[in-house]
Amino acid sequence: MTDWGMDWNAARFALDALVLIGVVVVGVHTWWVSRRHATADAIRQVDDRVDDVEQRLTQAETDLRNMPSQTDVSELSQRIGGLHGDLREIKGSLQGLSRAVDLMNEHLIRQGSKES
């Protein structure tokens, strides 16, 4: 066999060094890509959460805009107070009417027992 004047140990060492450098480069590249991917996923998750919070805030703002104002509540309170007074009057009238119906029933019962 021909030796070609090469130092095979040196050539093997150089090849091993190149393989080691290649493995390190591939490892660093893989780490960098996975880190970027993980960062992109984290950003996407945060973006989704921000979108959810924005939707909830928009809904809360809409609900607050549709709530009655202090003036509306005060007006409703006054109207309810007026209805309360009207109901008291109706209650008094119904009690008087009830008493009149009771007296009529009593009269009819007495009249029916006299005829028997």
C-alpha positions as CSV (number, residue, x, y, z in Angstrom):
1,M,0.0,0.0,0.0
2,T,1.0,3.5,-0.7
3,D,1.5,5.9,2.2
4,W,1.2,9.0,0.1
5,G,3.3,10.8,2.7
6,M,0.4,11.5,5.0
7,D,0.2,11.3,8.7
8,W,-3.0,9.2,9.2
9,N,-3.2,10.0,12.9
10,A,-3.3,13.7,12.2
11,A,-5.9,13.2,9.4
12,R,-8.0,11.1,11.7
13,F,-7.7,13.8,14.5
14,A,-8.7,16.5,12.0
15,L,-11.7,14.4,10.8
16,D,-12.8,13.8,14.4
17,A,-12.4,17.5,15.2
18,L,-14.6,18.4,12.2
19,V,-17.2,15.8,13.3
20,L,-17.2,17.2,16.8
21,I,-17.5,20.8,15.5
22,G,-20.4,19.7,13.2
23,V,-22.2,18.0,16.1
24,V,-21.8,21.1,18.2
25,V,-23.0,23.3,15.4
26,V,-26.1,21.1,14.9
27,G,-26.7,21.0,18.6
28,V,-26.5,24.8,19.0
29,H,-28.8,25.2,15.9
30,T,-31.3,22.8,17.3
31,W,-31.3,24.6,20.7
32,W,-31.7,27.9,19.0
33,V,-34.6,26.8,16.8
34,S,-36.4,25.1,19.7
35,R,-35.9,28.2,21.9
36,R,-37.4,30.4,19.1
37,H,-40.3,28.0,18.8
38,A,-40.9,27.9,22.5
39,T,-40.7,31.7,22.6
40,A,-43.2,31.9,19.7
41,D,-45.6,29.6,21.5
42,A,-45.3,31.7,24.7
43,I,-46.0,34.8,22.7
44,R,-49.0,33.2,21.0
45,Q,-50.4,32.1,24.4
46,V,-49.9,35.6,25.9
47,D,-51.6,37.0,22.7
48,D,-54.6,34.7,23.2
49,R,-54.9,35.7,26.8
50,V,-54.8,39.4,25.9
51,D,-57.5,38.8,23.3
52,D,-59.6,37.1,25.9
53,V,-59.1,39.9,28.4
54,E,-59.9,42.5,25.7
55,Q,-63.2,40.7,24.9
56,R,-64.1,40.5,28.6
57,L,-63.3,44.2,29.0
58,T,-65.4,45.2,26.0
59,Q,-68.3,43.2,27.4
60,A,-67.9,44.8,30.8
61,E,-67.8,48.2,29.3
62,T,-71.0,47.4,27.3
63,D,-72.7,46.2,30.4
64,L,-71.7,49.3,32.3
65,R,-73.0,51.5,29.5
66,N,-76.4,49.8,29.6
67,M,-76.8,50.0,33.4
68,P,-79.3,52.6,34.6
69,S,-78.0,55.9,35.9
70,Q,-78.5,57.3,39.3
71,T,-81.2,59.5,37.9
72,D,-83.0,56.5,36.4
73,V,-82.8,54.6,39.7
74,S,-84.1,57.7,41.6
75,E,-87.0,58.1,39.2
76,L,-87.9,54.4,39.5
77,S,-87.8,54.7,43.3
78,Q,-90.2,57.6,43.2
79,R,-92.5,55.7,40.8
80,I,-92.5,52.6,43.1
81,G,-93.3,54.9,46.1
82,G,-96.3,56.2,44.2
83,L,-97.4,52.7,43.4
84,H,-97.1,51.8,47.0
85,G,-99.5,54.6,48.0
86,D,-101.9,53.5,45.3
87,L,-101.8,49.9,46.5
88,R,-102.6,51.1,50.1
89,E,-105.7,52.9,48.8
90,I,-106.8,49.8,46.8
91,K,-106.2,47.7,49.9
92,G,-108.4,50.0,52.0
93,S,-111.1,49.9,49.3
94,L,-110.9,46.1,49.1
95,Q,-111.2,45.7,52.9
96,G,-114.4,47.9,52.8
97,L,-115.8,45.9,49.9
98,S,-115.0,42.7,51.7
99,R,-116.8,43.8,54.8
100,A,-119.8,44.8,52.7
101,V,-119.9,41.4,51.0
102,D,-119.6,39.7,54.4
103,L,-122.6,41.7,55.6
104,M,-124.6,40.8,52.5
105,N,-123.8,37.1,52.9
106,E,-124.8,37.3,56.6
107,H,-128.1,39.0,55.7
108,L,-128.8,36.4,53.0
109,I,-128.0,33.5,55.4
110,R,-130.3,35.0,58.1
111,Q,-133.1,35.6,55.6
112,G,-132.7,32.0,54.3
113,S,-132.9,30.5,57.9
114,K,-136.1,32.5,58.7
115,E,-137.9,31.1,55.6
116,S,-137.0,27.5,56.6
